[in-house]
Amino acid sequence: MPTAERVTVTLRADLLAEIDRVERNRSRFIAEAVEHELQRRRRAALFESVVNPHPETTELAGVGLGDWVKDLPEESDLVDVSTGTSVRWIEGRGWVKESA
């Protein structure tokens, strides 16, 4: 478990009273709220990077998977495709197992 550090945070009195109404442990409540906000911001940043990708990423995506695979070394033992499960993408359903 990571070590904890003590910090001083200034909150409005009405906000503190509201926290006290729903939670006995203020520190735990505030820590959870901070974790949730950090997760929300990470998701927002990821979404933003998908909507507005870095120019180099867009350039790389334009090359295409086929061209990228051509540049890979010929090491056939990296992946054993016989052990995988064949799947295909169906719009609205996602990845589904291929029927034999």
C-alpha positions as CSV (number, residue, x, y, z in Angstrom):
1,M,0.0,0.0,0.0
2,P,1.4,3.4,-0.9
3,T,2.5,5.7,2.0
4,A,0.1,8.4,3.0
5,E,1.1,12.0,3.4
6,R,-0.7,14.7,5.4
7,V,-1.9,17.8,3.5
8,T,-3.8,20.9,4.4
9,V,-6.9,21.6,2.4
10,T,-9.1,24.6,2.8
11,L,-12.8,24.0,2.2
12,R,-15.9,26.1,2.7
13,A,-17.7,25.4,5.9
14,D,-21.0,24.4,4.1
15,L,-19.1,22.0,2.0
16,L,-17.4,20.4,5.0
17,A,-20.8,20.1,6.8
18,E,-22.2,18.4,3.8
19,I,-19.3,15.9,3.7
20,D,-19.8,15.3,7.4
21,R,-23.5,14.4,6.8
22,V,-22.6,11.6,4.4
23,E,-19.3,10.3,5.7
24,R,-17.6,10.0,9.1
25,N,-14.1,9.7,7.6
26,R,-13.4,13.0,5.9
27,S,-9.9,12.0,4.7
28,R,-11.2,8.8,3.0
29,F,-14.1,10.8,1.4
30,I,-11.8,13.5,0.0
31,A,-9.2,10.9,-1.2
32,E,-12.0,9.0,-3.1
33,A,-13.3,12.2,-4.6
34,V,-9.8,13.1,-5.8
35,E,-9.3,9.6,-7.3
36,H,-12.6,9.9,-9.1
37,E,-11.7,13.3,-10.5
38,L,-8.3,12.2,-11.6
39,Q,-9.9,9.2,-13.4
40,R,-12.5,11.5,-15.0
41,R,-9.7,13.8,-16.3
42,R,-7.6,10.9,-17.6
43,R,-10.7,9.7,-19.5
44,A,-11.4,13.2,-20.8
45,A,-7.7,13.5,-22.0
46,L,-7.9,10.1,-23.7
47,F,-11.1,11.1,-25.4
48,E,-9.6,14.4,-26.5
49,S,-6.5,12.6,-27.9
50,V,-8.9,10.3,-30.0
51,V,-10.9,13.2,-31.2
52,N,-7.9,15.4,-32.0
53,P,-4.9,13.0,-32.4
54,H,-1.3,14.2,-32.5
55,P,-0.3,14.9,-36.2
56,E,2.4,12.1,-36.0
57,T,-0.2,9.6,-34.8
58,T,-2.5,10.5,-37.7
59,E,0.4,10.1,-40.1
60,L,1.3,6.7,-38.7
61,A,-2.4,5.6,-39.0
62,G,-2.3,6.6,-42.6
63,V,0.4,4.1,-43.3
64,G,-1.9,1.3,-42.6
65,L,-1.5,-2.0,-40.8
66,G,-0.4,-3.9,-43.9
67,D,2.6,-1.6,-44.5
68,W,3.5,-1.7,-40.8
69,V,3.4,-5.5,-40.8
70,K,5.7,-5.7,-43.9
71,D,8.4,-4.0,-41.8
72,L,8.3,-6.5,-39.0
73,P,11.0,-9.2,-38.8
74,E,10.2,-12.7,-40.1
75,E,10.0,-14.4,-36.7
76,S,7.1,-16.8,-37.0
77,D,7.4,-18.1,-33.5
78,L,6.3,-14.8,-31.9
79,V,2.6,-15.7,-32.1
80,D,1.0,-19.1,-32.4
81,V,-2.2,-18.3,-34.3
82,S,-3.5,-21.8,-33.9
83,T,-4.1,-21.2,-30.2
84,G,-6.3,-18.1,-30.7
85,T,-10.0,-17.7,-31.2
86,S,-11.3,-16.4,-34.5
87,V,-13.4,-13.3,-34.0
88,R,-15.0,-10.7,-36.2
89,W,-16.4,-7.2,-35.6
90,I,-20.2,-6.7,-35.9
91,E,-21.4,-3.2,-35.8
92,G,-23.6,-2.7,-32.8
93,R,-22.5,-6.0,-31.1
94,G,-18.7,-5.7,-31.0
95,W,-16.3,-8.6,-31.3
96,V,-18.1,-12.0,-31.8
97,K,-16.6,-15.4,-32.0
98,E,-16.4,-16.8,-35.6
99,S,-18.6,-19.8,-36.2
100,A,-16.7,-22.9,-37.7
